[in-house]
Amino acid sequence: MQVAREHDRIRLKLNPLEAQIFEQVLRLIIKHYTLKPSELDPKSADAWYSKRGCKTANMTEEETSDWVETLHGFRSGRLAKLQEWVARLSDRKTPVELEFTFGEASSLLTVLNDHRLFVAARHDIGQQEMDLHSMPALKKLSAAQQNAVCEIHFLAIIMEELLRFVAPEASRWMES
């Protein structure tokens, strides 16, 4: 994978395997973004549509419902761009290149983080599991959790590379 800035755009270049994995991830995001919050499993719904803040703010059930629908609207509002990226990824050129404006790259960062939260919630992945980086340690997890951690790490690499161009000060988060 290579990420570069060209004038006011960011170019993401992926080898065929990276592009295939990234396409599958984006297809999953599209699938989950089309679901209403009530159609998600409880763990995933809580990761994306947590109501804890609503209770703290003493919001009514109606206000909370409106808040959740607004959040869902933000997510589903990204579907057209996600479908465009999937179409470009499915064109199996070697290497596959995606080009983003800074705004699109910021949106992609949000989408990828959403998916990381979703996958972590669905597979009971916490910080302890995310901090695993060796094969012997990963093998202690279930096969589904191993796949989830690998997917989370793959997306973290893409996010970190994009952050270097979108928000350089934020890209140093792993150095702390």
BELZI-V475741 format. One record per residue. N is the residue number from 1. RES is the residue in one small letter. SS is DSSP state (@ for helix, = for strand, . for the rest). PSI is psi in whole degrees, 0 to 359 (999 if undefined). D_LAST is the distance of its C-alpha to the last C-alpha in Angstrom with 2 decimals. Layout:
N | RES | SS | PSI | D_LAST
N | RES | SS | PSI | D_LAST
This chain:
1 | m | . | 139 | 24.19
2 | q | = | 139 | 23.93
3 | v | = | 133 | 22.74
4 | a | = | 155 | 24.23
5 | r | = | 133 | 25.12
6 | e | = | 103 | 28.83
7 | h | . | 245 | 29.85
8 | d | . | 25 | 28.94
9 | r | = | 159 | 28.20
10 | i | = | 131 | 25.62
11 | r | = | 127 | 27.11
12 | l | = | 119 | 25.82
13 | k | = | 125 | 27.80
14 | l | = | 142 | 28.00
15 | n | . | 169 | 30.16
16 | p | @ | 320 | 32.79
17 | l | @ | 314 | 30.97
18 | e | @ | 317 | 27.74
19 | a | @ | 320 | 30.03
20 | q | @ | 315 | 31.93
21 | i | @ | 315 | 28.94
22 | f | @ | 320 | 27.54
23 | e | @ | 316 | 31.05
24 | q | @ | 319 | 31.37
25 | v | @ | 313 | 28.13
26 | l | @ | 324 | 29.36
27 | r | @ | 320 | 32.76
28 | l | @ | 319 | 31.32
29 | i | @ | 315 | 29.45
30 | i | @ | 313 | 32.78
31 | k | @ | 314 | 34.60
32 | h | @ | 328 | 32.36
33 | y | @ | 334 | 32.20
34 | t | @ | 340 | 36.02
35 | l | . | 142 | 36.27
36 | k | . | 153 | 36.82
37 | p | @ | 323 | 34.41
38 | s | @ | 344 | 37.27
39 | e | @ | 352 | 37.63
40 | l | . | 155 | 34.16
41 | d | . | 153 | 33.70
42 | p | @ | 319 | 32.57
43 | k | @ | 313 | 29.06
44 | s | @ | 318 | 28.33
45 | a | @ | 321 | 30.06
46 | d | @ | 327 | 27.97
47 | a | @ | 322 | 24.71
48 | w | @ | 327 | 26.07
49 | y | @ | 45 | 28.53
50 | s | . | 137 | 27.42
51 | k | . | 6 | 30.00
52 | r | @ | 315 | 28.21
53 | g | @ | 328 | 27.69
54 | c | @ | 321 | 31.33
55 | k | @ | 318 | 32.54
56 | t | @ | 323 | 30.55
57 | a | . | 5 | 32.10
58 | n | . | 41 | 35.51
59 | m | . | 146 | 36.18
60 | t | . | 168 | 39.43
61 | e | @ | 319 | 39.68
62 | e | @ | 317 | 40.89
63 | e | @ | 320 | 38.01
64 | t | @ | 316 | 35.52
65 | s | @ | 317 | 37.40
66 | d | @ | 320 | 37.33
67 | w | @ | 313 | 33.57
68 | v | @ | 318 | 33.05
69 | e | @ | 324 | 35.54
70 | t | @ | 315 | 33.75
71 | l | @ | 318 | 30.46
72 | h | @ | 322 | 32.52
73 | g | @ | 321 | 34.10
74 | f | @ | 316 | 30.81
75 | r | @ | 309 | 29.99
76 | s | @ | 340 | 33.53
77 | g | . | 346 | 33.59
78 | r | . | 359 | 31.33
79 | l | @ | 317 | 33.82
80 | a | @ | 316 | 35.81
81 | k | @ | 319 | 32.89
82 | l | @ | 317 | 31.66
83 | q | @ | 325 | 35.23
84 | e | @ | 317 | 35.41
85 | w | @ | 321 | 32.34
86 | v | @ | 318 | 33.81
87 | a | @ | 319 | 37.07
88 | r | @ | 324 | 35.48
89 | l | @ | 329 | 33.64
90 | s | @ | 347 | 36.90
91 | d | . | 101 | 38.52
92 | r | . | 51 | 37.93
93 | k | . | 159 | 37.77
94 | t | . | 121 | 35.95
95 | p | . | 166 | 33.19
96 | v | = | 135 | 32.64
97 | e | = | 136 | 31.22
98 | l | = | 141 | 30.01
99 | e | = | 137 | 29.79
100 | f | = | 146 | 28.10
101 | t | = | 170 | 28.27
102 | f | @ | 323 | 25.03
103 | g | @ | 318 | 26.22
104 | e | @ | 321 | 26.93
105 | a | @ | 320 | 23.55
106 | s | @ | 319 | 21.97
107 | s | @ | 318 | 24.48
108 | l | @ | 320 | 23.69
109 | l | @ | 317 | 19.99
110 | t | @ | 316 | 21.29
111 | v | @ | 314 | 23.83
112 | l | @ | 321 | 21.54
113 | n | @ | 320 | 19.18
114 | d | @ | 314 | 22.45
115 | h | @ | 321 | 23.56
116 | r | @ | 316 | 20.47
117 | l | @ | 318 | 20.99
118 | f | @ | 310 | 24.69
119 | v | @ | 317 | 24.43
120 | a | @ | 315 | 22.11
121 | a | @ | 315 | 24.55
122 | r | @ | 327 | 27.59
123 | h | . | 17 | 26.62
124 | d | . | 47 | 25.05
125 | i | . | 121 | 21.64
126 | g | . | 187 | 18.99
127 | q | @ | 322 | 15.37
128 | q | @ | 316 | 16.88
129 | e | @ | 324 | 18.77
130 | m | @ | 334 | 16.06
131 | d | . | 356 | 14.07
132 | l | . | 131 | 17.28
133 | h | . | 4 | 17.43
134 | s | . | 151 | 20.67
135 | m | @ | 316 | 24.19
136 | p | @ | 321 | 25.53
137 | a | @ | 318 | 22.93
138 | l | @ | 324 | 23.55
139 | k | . | 344 | 27.29
140 | k | . | 345 | 27.19
141 | l | . | 163 | 26.65
142 | s | . | 163 | 29.60
143 | a | @ | 319 | 30.34
144 | a | @ | 320 | 29.48
145 | q | @ | 323 | 26.07
146 | q | @ | 313 | 25.46
147 | n | @ | 319 | 26.42
148 | a | @ | 315 | 24.27
149 | v | @ | 318 | 21.08
150 | c | @ | 318 | 22.02
151 | e | @ | 316 | 22.69
152 | i | @ | 317 | 19.42
153 | h | @ | 318 | 17.58
154 | f | @ | 313 | 20.04
155 | l | @ | 326 | 19.43
156 | a | @ | 323 | 15.62
157 | i | @ | 314 | 16.35
158 | i | @ | 315 | 18.80
159 | m | @ | 316 | 16.61
160 | e | @ | 318 | 13.81
161 | e | @ | 318 | 16.72
162 | l | @ | 320 | 18.38
163 | l | @ | 329 | 15.44
164 | r | @ | 333 | 15.45
165 | f | @ | 325 | 18.91
166 | v | @ | 315 | 19.05
167 | a | . | 80 | 16.02
168 | p | . | 324 | 14.27
169 | e | . | 328 | 11.92
170 | a | @ | 339 | 10.87
171 | s | @ | 348 | 10.67
172 | r | @ | 17 | 7.34
173 | w | @ | 329 | 5.90
174 | m | @ | 344 | 5.49
175 | e | @ | 341 | 3.82
176 | s | . | 999 | 0.00
